[in-house]
């Protein structure tokens, strides 16, 4: 009987090997774009193994088993707009079952659209879009850059220095060029403050270009300044007011040389050095009748020279920041911003009066770069003279486009004053529309009595005189306003 039982068991074992079973309850998994967990029941009487394809968006919790078992399939969310397919095999001995995995894509949402108006200043703006979608985003203009995140589009807008309003569009797409979102950006142009000075409201009241005499010498101190006065009946902001020096000269040199230039009448003024009062629009108010002083150096020059002035309390100073050229700096006085400087040296006023000065207000969108690019003056400069040494005549011509000359449009000009010396004067550097006359300190070139004197605008009944003629409007050889 024992032998018969053993024989029966052996026969059953052979029968199991001869009749292996392997099947699954679900050979196709269909999943939504949200993903999730799914189970596959394996029915088997043998050892089995699982083989997957190379897709990384789903995973299995077991890769082998024996007899019956359960495989859990984890499927990641799908953000693309295209279905995706995969499969895995369960096999043992000569048996194999293929399980397919299909994940359906989302339906495209309604297009998200924005139309926004932004200021001329640079800024970043965040807009919501449906979450859970993979998308590409781009801008059709170079002044807008974009960033994306799940459910968000960030639009970075640069400052508008074009002088005109402008429009750009940001577009986001899903797969197969399906429009996902659209953002239309309308950006306004930069505007000056409504209380920015207009021509005739902010005037050059005084230029102290001579400096104070240094005792025992024929030289002057650096206590030089320009006084600007609000001649209007209301407050003005002097932010971004630009101080300029003339490009054209109006004097004859000591060898009789002089230059002639293309004619400028009402078009504008030709300048070289340009310095701008800091501020973004409404940082520096000046009340009606009040003044500001811009000093060459905001230092107390009276400490070493009793003839000189204390300019340590000036409102602004010229601090060039030229590398390897020492320039005193008063940290308590704001610096003028250098937009362009012709010479590699510290700023100075010509102490014999060979310069003319203007204040202008460029439109808010203008920068140093746009002026130098768009307002470079062109034409031919002619220089003639007769040599006092050999009596020969000389004639040279220069292309102004190769020189540092910039044409400031007439509508920007707030005020201008021509300075010169009587014995060397031959022409004004700017047209009569800006200054039909000229003024001076000193009665001849090299007149040492000019030191300690300024050119100072007349005042009548508490108002400065402004006829656009410095001969009539200014007192030459005047006592400086800072003189006690």
Secondary structure, DSSP 8 states (H G I E B T S, - for coil): -HHHHHHHHHHHHHHHHHT--EEES-SEEEE-TT-EEEEEEEEESSEEEEEE-S-SSEEES-SEEESSEEEEEEE----SSS-EEEEEEEEETTEEEEEEEEE--------EEEEEEE-SS-EEEEEE--SS---EEEESSTTEEEEEETTEEEEEE----SSS-EEEEEEEEEGGGEEEEEEEEEE------TTB--TTTEEEEEEE-S--B-TTSS-B-S--EEEEEE-SSS-EE-TTEEEEEESS--B--TTS-EEE----SSSEEEEEEEEE---SSSSSEE-TT-EEEEESS-SBGGGT-TTS-B-TT-SEE-----TTS-----TTSEE-EEEE-SSSS-----TTS--EEEEEE--TT--HHHHHHH-B--SEEEEEEE-TTT--EEEEEEEGGGSS-EEEEGGGEEEEEEB--TTTB---SS-TTT-SS-B-SSSSTT-GGGTTEEEEE-EETTEE--SS-HHHHEEEEEE-TT--
